[in-house]
Amino acid sequence: MDIFLGYLSKTLNLDIESVRAMLYKKGDDGIITEEISETALSDLLAADAERITGLHLRVKTRSIMATKRHKRKLLKNWKPLSANVRALLTQH
């Protein structure tokens, strides 16, 4: 079970105690038991959905930044290129 908890911890980017709190019930004394919580699956899925949303936002931000960077580079290189094309067209 330690491998499973470690895997979930790394995948969800949470410490093992947070994963245990999602997965297992707490006893009357507040200590986490070995009994699986009724909401374990929904809690883990919600944590995974939150992780995926974060990944999506990072990828989207990087994509927008790369598009802007390539557009600036293209526009910077376009001016000399268009002058050369005009010069070639006027020669003929």
Backbone as numpy.savetxt, mean C-alpha at the origin, in Angstrom:
# Nx Ny Nz CAx CAy CAz Cx Cy Cz
1.52 -22.44 15.90 0.70 -21.25 15.90 1.56 -20.00 15.90
2.78 -20.09 16.42 3.68 -18.93 16.45 4.04 -18.47 15.04
4.19 -19.42 14.12 4.51 -19.06 12.74 3.34 -18.30 12.13
2.13 -18.76 12.38 0.93 -18.11 11.87 0.80 -16.69 12.43
1.02 -16.53 13.73 0.95 -15.21 14.34 2.03 -14.29 13.79
3.22 -14.82 13.60 4.31 -14.05 13.02 4.01 -13.60 11.60
3.42 -14.53 10.84 3.04 -14.21 9.46 1.99 -13.09 9.44
0.96 -13.23 10.24 -0.07 -12.19 10.30 0.51 -10.86 10.77
1.40 -10.92 11.73 2.03 -9.71 12.25 2.78 -8.97 11.14
3.57 -9.71 10.38 4.34 -9.10 9.28 3.42 -8.63 8.16
2.45 -9.45 7.80 1.56 -9.12 6.70 0.71 -7.90 7.01
0.15 -7.84 8.21 -0.73 -6.74 8.58 0.03 -5.54 9.15
1.33 -5.69 9.31 2.18 -4.64 9.87 1.71 -4.24 11.28
1.45 -5.27 12.08 1.02 -5.08 13.47 1.94 -5.90 14.38
2.05 -5.49 15.63 2.82 -6.31 16.55 2.01 -7.57 16.91
2.70 -8.58 17.38 2.07 -9.88 17.65 0.96 -9.76 18.69
1.13 -8.91 19.68 0.09 -8.74 20.70 -1.20 -8.17 20.10
-1.08 -7.28 19.14 -2.28 -6.75 18.48 -2.99 -7.84 17.68
-2.21 -8.70 17.04 -2.78 -9.81 16.28 -3.48 -10.78 17.25
-2.82 -11.07 18.36 -3.43 -11.95 19.37 -4.75 -11.36 19.88
-4.78 -10.05 20.10 -5.99 -9.40 20.60 -7.13 -9.52 19.59
-6.80 -9.51 18.29 -7.84 -9.68 17.26 -8.30 -11.12 17.16
-7.38 -12.04 17.34 -7.63 -13.45 17.08 -8.30 -14.17 18.25
-7.89 -13.84 19.47 -8.37 -14.58 20.65 -9.29 -13.73 21.52
-10.15 -14.43 22.28 -11.04 -13.78 23.24 -10.24 -13.36 24.47
-10.75 -12.35 25.15 -10.18 -11.95 26.44 -11.03 -12.57 27.54
-10.37 -13.00 28.58 -11.08 -13.56 29.71 -11.69 -12.47 30.58
-12.39 -12.88 31.61 -13.01 -11.92 32.53 -11.97 -11.03 33.21
-10.77 -11.57 33.36 -9.69 -10.81 33.99 -8.95 -9.91 33.00
-9.37 -9.90 31.71 -8.74 -9.05 30.69 -7.55 -9.68 30.01
-7.19 -10.90 30.42 -6.05 -11.58 29.82 -6.52 -12.36 28.59
-5.73 -12.34 27.54 -6.09 -13.03 26.30 -6.03 -14.53 26.52
-7.10 -15.22 26.11 -7.19 -16.67 26.27 -6.77 -17.36 24.97
-6.86 -18.65 24.93 -6.54 -19.41 23.72 -7.79 -19.69 22.88
-8.95 -19.18 23.32 -10.21 -19.40 22.60 -10.35 -18.35 21.49
-10.64 -18.83 20.28 -10.77 -17.95 19.13 -12.00 -17.04 19.29
-11.81 -15.77 18.98 -12.89 -14.79 19.05 -13.89 -15.00 17.91
-15.15 -14.67 18.17 -16.19 -14.79 17.13 -15.95 -13.78 16.01
-15.30 -12.68 16.34 -15.07 -11.62 15.35 -13.66 -11.68 14.75
-12.94 -12.76 15.00 -11.55 -12.85 14.54 -11.42 -12.66 13.04
-12.22 -13.37 12.27 -12.11 -13.27 10.82 -12.44 -11.87 10.32
-13.52 -11.29 10.80 -13.89 -9.94 10.34 -12.84 -8.91 10.79
-12.27 -9.07 11.98 -11.24 -8.15 12.45 -9.98 -8.26 11.59
-9.57 -9.49 11.27 -8.39 -9.68 10.43 -8.63 -9.16 9.01
-9.81 -9.40 8.47 -10.13 -8.90 7.13 -10.17 -7.37 7.10
-10.69 -6.76 8.15 -10.71 -5.29 8.23 -9.29 -4.73 8.30
-8.43 -5.37 9.07 -7.04 -4.93 9.16 -6.34 -5.09 7.81
-6.64 -6.17 7.10 -6.05 -6.39 5.78 -6.57 -5.36 4.78
-7.85 -5.04 4.83 -8.41 -4.02 3.94 -7.76 -2.66 4.19
-7.51 -2.35 5.44 -6.84 -1.10 5.79 -5.42 -1.08 5.22
-4.73 -2.22 5.31 -3.37 -2.33 4.77 -3.38 -2.13 3.26
-4.33 -2.75 2.58 -4.41 -2.65 1.12 -4.73 -1.22 0.69
-5.60 -0.55 1.43 -5.92 0.85 1.11 -4.67 1.70 1.21
-3.86 1.47 2.23 -2.60 2.20 2.37 -1.66 1.94 1.21
-1.57 0.69 0.78 -0.72 0.34 -0.36 -1.22 1.02 -1.63
-2.53 0.99 -1.83 -3.12 1.59 -3.02 -2.81 3.09 -3.08
-2.93 3.77 -1.95 -2.67 5.21 -1.93 -1.21 5.51 -2.22
-0.29 4.69 -1.69 1.13 4.90 -1.97 1.45 4.68 -3.44
0.88 3.63 -4.02 1.12 3.34 -5.43 0.54 4.45 -6.30
-0.66 4.89 -5.97 -1.31 5.95 -6.74 -0.50 7.24 -6.67
0.00 7.59 -5.49 0.81 8.79 -5.33 2.09 8.69 -6.14
2.75 7.55 -6.09 3.98 7.36 -6.87 3.69 7.44 -8.36
2.58 6.89 -8.79 2.21 6.92 -10.21 1.97 8.35 -10.67
1.26 9.13 -9.88 0.99 10.53 -10.23 2.30 11.31 -10.30
3.18 11.08 -9.33 4.46 11.79 -9.32 5.30 11.42 -10.54
5.31 10.14 -10.89 6.09 9.69 -12.06 5.51 10.27 -13.34
4.20 10.33 -13.45 3.56 10.90 -14.64 3.93 12.37 -14.78
3.88 13.11 -13.69 4.24 14.53 -13.73 5.71 14.71 -14.10
6.57 13.86 -13.55 8.00 13.95 -13.84 8.27 13.68 -15.32
7.63 12.66 -15.86 7.83 12.32 -17.27 7.23 13.39 -18.19
6.13 13.98 -17.78 5.52 15.04 -18.57 6.45 16.26 -18.62
7.04 16.63 -17.47 7.99 17.76 -17.45 9.17 17.47 -18.35
9.68 16.25 -18.28 10.83 15.88 -19.11 10.48 15.93 -20.59
9.31 15.42 -20.93 8.87 15.43 -22.32 8.70 16.85 -22.83
8.06 17.71 -22.03 7.88 19.09 -22.45 9.20 19.83 -22.57
10.13 19.53 -21.69 11.45 20.16 -21.74 12.17 19.75 -23.02
12.06 18.48 -23.41 12.72 18.00 -24.62 11.94 18.33 -25.89
10.66 18.67 -25.76 9.82 18.92 -26.93 10.20 20.22 -27.64
10.54 21.26 -26.88 10.83 22.56 -27.49 11.99 22.48 -28.48
13.15 21.92 -28.11 14.23 21.80 -29.11 13.84 20.88 -30.26
13.10 19.84 -29.97 12.69 18.90 -31.00 11.77 19.58 -32.01
10.80 20.36 -31.53 9.87 21.02 -32.44 10.58 22.06 -33.30
11.60 22.72 -32.76 12.38 23.68 -33.55 13.12 22.95 -34.66
13.66 21.79 -34.35 14.37 21.01 -35.37 13.42 20.53 -36.46
12.23 20.14 -36.07 11.24 19.67 -37.05 10.83 20.82 -37.96
10.61 21.99 -37.37 10.27 23.17 -38.19 11.37 23.50 -39.19
12.61 23.38 -38.72 13.75 23.68 -39.60 13.79 22.67 -40.76
13.55 21.41 -40.48 13.54 20.40 -41.54 12.40 20.64 -42.52
11.25 21.02 -42.03 10.09 21.25 -42.90 10.29 22.47 -43.81
10.97 23.48 -43.32 11.17 24.69 -44.14 12.28 24.49 -45.17
13.13 23.50 -45.00 14.19 23.23 -45.96 13.64 22.67 -47.27
12.55 21.95 -47.21 12.02 21.27 -48.40 11.00 22.07 -49.06
